[in-house]
Amino acid sequence: MMKTTTPDSLATDAPAKARGSARKADSNRPKRNGAVTRQRILDVAMSEFADHGYSGSRIDRISASAGVNVGMIYHYFSNKDDLYLAALEACYKVIRDRERTLDVNEGDPISAMRQLIELTFDFLSTDPYFVRLIMSENLMMGRIAQRSATIPVMTQPLLDSLRTILKRGQAERLFHKDIDAENFYVSILGLCFVHVSNRYTLSSMFQHDFADPEWLKQRKGVVTDILISYLRGSEV
């Protein structure tokens, strides 16, 4: 006797088929990578804050550019202040990571110092976000950067490297000026920073482009020579 399918058996099979289809659809759906999503939000946020400053930046623009909803931004970053702080820390991390590639324990201390100065010069001249974010944060008197426990920790290896180069240079009688690492780094920043922070007004004043690669090459040589000459003192 042939078994017939009853309406009840059809009803029993339907949910199982639906569950199977749902599982198949889920297996084909791309999995969300939290680290990638967070980094994408952060990359867009750095651009937004650099372009518009803290006050002029908008979470909805970051959301649209990153391709995520606003709720996702607040999932990874609790509020605008936290997102801005994360952007600042990310910018500092780029230059700190580059500085760590320098070998300050081997070779000529003068060459090691030149490499550090040139690295700083090139980074400030080419990074699309760092200088503008730092300028924006200083206009706010460092209100948000002061919350960071990460930025001072990231800076310590830089100071250690500078101290190593300075001590080696003095021990080898190449550097005759006694200057602490922090003070000297501020001097490096000052000479490597102003032509970037004031690029547009200086270009207007002197009627040429202060972002021109050839001018930057010449400027880097001047900055490096000034700083090295200071350290070498009377022997230059």
C-alpha positions in Angstrom: 0.0 0.0 0.0 1.4 3.3 -1.1 2.1 5.8 1.7 0.6 9.2 1.0 1.9 12.5 2.3 -0.6 14.2 4.6 -0.8 17.9 5.2 0.5 17.3 8.7 3.7 15.7 7.4 4.2 18.7 5.0 3.8 21.0 8.0 6.4 19.0 9.9 8.9 19.1 7.0 8.6 22.8 6.2 10.4 24.2 9.3 13.3 21.7 8.8 13.7 22.9 5.2 13.5 26.5 6.3 16.2 25.9 8.9 18.4 24.2 6.3 18.0 27.1 3.9 18.8 29.6 6.7 21.9 27.7 7.6 23.0 27.6 4.0 22.4 31.4 3.7 24.4 32.0 6.9 27.3 29.9 5.6 27.4 32.0 2.4 27.2 35.3 4.2 30.6 37.0 4.8 31.7 37.0 8.4 32.2 40.4 10.0 35.8 40.9 11.1 35.8 43.2 14.1 39.4 44.2 13.9 39.0 45.2 10.2 35.8 47.1 10.9 37.3 49.0 13.8 40.4 49.9 11.8 38.3 51.1 8.9 36.3 53.4 11.2 39.6 54.7 12.7 41.1 55.4 9.3 38.1 57.4 8.2 38.0 59.2 11.6 41.6 60.3 11.3 40.8 61.9 7.9 37.6 63.5 9.2 39.3 65.0 12.3 42.3 66.2 10.3 40.1 67.9 7.7 37.5 69.4 10.1 39.0 69.5 13.6 37.3 68.1 16.6 34.3 70.5 16.6 33.7 70.4 12.9 33.8 66.7 12.6 30.6 64.7 12.3 29.9 61.1 13.3 27.4 60.7 10.5 30.0 61.5 7.9 32.4 59.0 9.4 29.6 56.4 9.4 28.8 57.0 5.8 32.5 57.0 4.6 33.3 53.9 6.7 30.2 52.0 5.4 28.9 51.3 8.9 26.0 52.5 10.9 26.4 55.0 13.7 25.6 52.3 16.3 28.6 50.3 15.1 30.9 53.3 15.7 29.6 53.6 19.3 30.1 49.9 19.7 33.8 50.2 19.1 34.3 53.7 20.4 32.0 54.8 23.2 31.7 58.4 22.2 33.2 61.1 20.0 35.9 61.9 22.6 37.0 58.3 22.7 37.1 58.1 18.9 39.1 61.3 18.6 41.6 60.0 21.3 42.0 56.7 19.4 42.7 58.7 16.2 45.4 60.7 18.0 47.0 57.6 19.5 46.9 55.9 16.1 48.8 58.9 14.5 51.4 58.8 17.2 51.8 55.1 16.8 52.8 55.5 13.1 55.8 57.7 13.8 56.8 55.8 17.0 56.8 52.5 15.0 59.0 54.0 12.3 61.4 55.4 14.9 61.9 51.9 16.3 63.3 50.7 13.0 66.4 52.7 13.6 69.5 51.0 15.0 70.9 53.5 17.5 73.4 51.1 19.1 75.7 50.5 16.1 77.7 52.7 13.8 78.5 56.4 13.8 76.5 58.4 16.4 76.4 61.3 13.9 74.9 59.1 11.2 72.4 57.7 13.7 71.3 61.2 14.7 71.0 62.2 11.1 68.8 59.3 10.4 66.5 60.2 13.3 66.2 63.8 12.2 65.6 62.9 8.5 63.0 60.3 9.5 61.1 62.9 11.6 61.4 65.5 8.8 60.1 63.1 6.1 57.2 61.9 8.3 55.9 65.3 9.2 56.2 66.4 5.6 54.3 63.5 4.1 51.9 62.1 6.7 48.4 63.3 5.7 47.0 63.5 9.3 49.6 64.0 12.0 50.4 67.7 11.8 46.8 68.8 11.4 45.6 66.6 14.2 48.3 67.9 16.6 47.5 71.5 15.6 43.8 70.9 16.3 44.5 69.3 19.7 46.8 72.1 20.7 44.0 74.6 19.9 42.0 72.7 22.5 44.9 73.0 24.9 45.5 69.2 24.8 42.2 68.5 26.5 41.8 65.0 25.0 45.4 64.0 24.6 45.9 64.5 28.4 43.6 61.5 28.9 45.9 59.2 27.1 48.1 56.8 29.0 49.3 55.3 25.7 51.0 58.3 24.2 53.6 58.8 27.0 54.4 55.1 27.0 54.9 55.1 23.2 57.2 58.1 23.6 59.6 56.5 26.1 61.5 54.3 23.5 62.1 57.5 21.5 63.7 59.2 24.5 65.7 56.1 25.2 67.1 56.0 21.7 67.9 59.7 21.8 69.8 59.3 25.1 71.7 56.4 23.6 72.8 58.4 20.6 73.7 61.5 22.7 75.7 59.5 25.2 77.6 57.6 22.5 78.4 60.8 20.7 79.7 62.4 23.8 81.7 59.3 24.8 83.3 59.4 21.4 84.0 63.1 21.6 81.8 63.8 18.6 79.1 65.8 20.5 80.4 68.6 22.7 77.0 70.1 23.7 75.5 68.6 26.8 71.7 68.6 26.2 69.0 66.3 27.5 67.1 64.1 25.0 63.7 65.7 25.6 65.0 69.3 25.0 66.8 68.2 21.8 63.8 66.4 20.5 61.7 69.6 20.9 64.4 71.3 18.8 64.1 68.6 16.1 60.3 69.0 16.0 60.5 72.8 15.9 62.7 72.8 12.8 60.8 69.9 11.1 57.4 71.2 11.9 57.0 74.9 11.0 57.3 74.6 7.2 54.4 72.0 7.4 52.2 73.7 9.9 52.6 77.1 8.2 52.9 75.7 4.6 50.1 77.8 3.0 51.0 81.2 4.6 54.7 80.7 3.9 53.9 79.7 0.3 51.9 82.9 -0.1 54.6 85.0 1.5 57.5 83.7 -0.6 55.5 82.9 -3.7 56.5 79.3 -4.1 55.2 75.9 -3.0 56.6 74.8 0.4 55.5 71.2 -0.5 57.7 71.1 -3.5 59.9 68.0 -3.3 63.0 69.8 -4.4 62.5 72.5 -1.8 61.8 69.9 0.9 65.0 68.1 0.0 67.0 71.3 0.4 65.2 72.2 3.6 65.9 68.7 5.1 69.6 69.2 4.5 69.6 72.6 6.2 67.6 71.3 9.2 69.9 68.3 9.7 73.1 70.4 9.4 71.9 72.9 11.9 71.0 70.3 14.5 74.2 68.3 14.0 76.3 71.4 14.0 74.8 72.4 17.4 75.7 69.1 18.9 79.2 69.1 17.6 79.8 72.6 19.0 83.2 74.2 18.5 84.6 71.5 16.2 82.3 72.3 13.4 
